[in-house]
Amino acid sequence: MTRIIAISDTHLVEEELPRALVDLAKGADLLLHSGDFVSLKAYRALADLGRLEAVRGNADHPQLWFLPERQIIDIKGVKIGLVHMASHASGLLGAEMMAREMDVQVLVFGHLHRPLVERGERLLICPGSPTQPRMSAPSVAELDIEDGGISGKIISLGGPTCNYLKYAQSLAERD
């Protein structure tokens, strides 16, 4: 079995990675990050924990613009698409269309800061945010690949929080 931890929207500038995230990441075969590390420091901290595949997000510092906007990763015959923003519209229609366009069985995306798993023709999964969740608990997603199939679930890293003011302050300090 291949165990993947999917992460998004860490939005870390000088802060350290949450301990719960570090512990989960160390036990994974692969880390996926769907953008908005915000800082090169956050990217490097995750890359130091294991194999990392990542895309850039809309709030990432220009030092991270070397990351692609989209990526397709083939793990044991399962194609996983990785993007930051799956749609500009509400709902999951845009994410489903993007998964079809990328011809992937799974689409991992971010930007929402809240977790979701939608199982249909394709698996659509947003890990939420481990540091700045919106209307949810801090979270990541776990994907397991076994015998050509894939399953996904959300892993909570703590209780629900309201971090909007912290998020707004971090954006103001960055500019």
Backbone hydrogen bonds, N-H to C=O, Kabsch-Sander energy under -0.5 kcal/mol:
donor,donor_aa,acceptor,acceptor_aa,energy
2,T,145,I,-2.5
3,R,1,M,-0.5
4,I,2,T,-0.5
4,I,143,L,-3.1
5,I,30,L,-2.2
6,A,4,I,-0.6
6,A,141,A,-2.8
7,I,32,L,-3.0
9,D,35,G,-2.4
10,T,36,D,-0.5
11,H,36,D,-2.6
12,L,37,F,-2.2
22,V,18,P,-2.2
23,D,19,R,-2.6
24,L,20,A,-1.9
25,A,21,L,-2.7
26,K,22,V,-2.3
27,G,23,D,-0.8
27,G,24,L,-0.7
28,A,25,A,-1.5
29,D,3,R,-2.8
30,L,3,R,-1.2
31,L,51,R,-2.7
32,L,5,I,-2.5
33,H,53,E,-2.1
34,S,7,I,-2.6
39,S,12,L,-0.7
39,S,37,F,-0.8
43,Y,39,S,-1.7
44,R,40,L,-2.8
45,A,41,K,-2.3
46,L,42,A,-1.9
47,A,43,Y,-2.6
48,D,44,R,-2.0
49,L,46,L,-1.5
50,G,46,L,-0.6
50,G,47,A,-0.7
53,E,31,L,-2.6
55,V,33,H,-1.7
56,R,68,P,-2.2
60,D,57,G,-1.0
61,H,38,V,-1.7
64,L,61,H,-2.8
65,W,62,P,-1.7
67,L,64,L,-2.0
71,Q,82,L,-1.6
73,I,80,I,-2.8
75,I,73,I,-0.7
75,I,78,V,-2.5
76,K,74,D,-0.6
78,V,75,I,-2.0
79,K,77,G,-0.6
80,I,73,I,-3.0
80,I,78,V,-0.6
81,G,106,V,-3.5
82,L,71,Q,-2.7
83,V,108,V,-2.1
84,H,69,E,-0.6
86,A,84,H,-0.7
96,E,92,L,-2.6
97,M,93,L,-2.6
98,M,94,G,-2.4
99,A,95,A,-2.5
100,R,96,E,-2.1
101,E,97,M,-2.8
102,M,98,M,-2.6
103,D,99,A,-0.7
103,D,100,R,-0.8
104,V,99,A,-2.0
105,Q,79,K,-1.7
106,V,79,K,-1.6
107,L,123,L,-2.7
108,V,81,G,-3.0
109,F,107,L,-0.5
109,F,125,I,-2.1
110,G,84,H,-1.9
116,L,126,C,-2.1
118,E,124,L,-2.8
120,G,118,E,-0.6
120,G,122,R,-1.5
123,L,105,Q,-2.7
124,L,118,E,-2.6
124,L,122,R,-0.6
125,I,107,L,-2.7
126,C,116,L,-2.5
128,G,114,R,-0.5
129,S,113,H,-0.5
131,T,9,D,-0.5
132,Q,9,D,-0.5
134,R,113,H,-2.5
135,M,133,P,-0.5
136,S,161,T,-0.5
139,S,129,S,-1.5
140,V,155,I,-1.8
141,A,6,A,-2.5
142,E,153,K,-3.0
143,L,4,I,-2.8
144,D,151,S,-2.3
145,I,2,T,-2.5
146,E,144,D,-0.5
146,E,149,G,-2.2
149,G,146,E,-2.0
151,S,144,D,-2.0
153,K,142,E,-2.1
155,I,140,V,-3.0
156,S,154,I,-0.5
157,L,138,P,-3.6
161,T,136,S,-1.4
163,N,133,P,-0.8
167,Y,163,N,-2.5
168,A,164,Y,-2.8
169,Q,165,L,-2.3
170,S,166,K,-2.2
171,L,167,Y,-2.0
172,A,168,A,-2.2
173,E,169,Q,-2.4
174,R,170,S,-1.3
175,D,171,L,-1.4
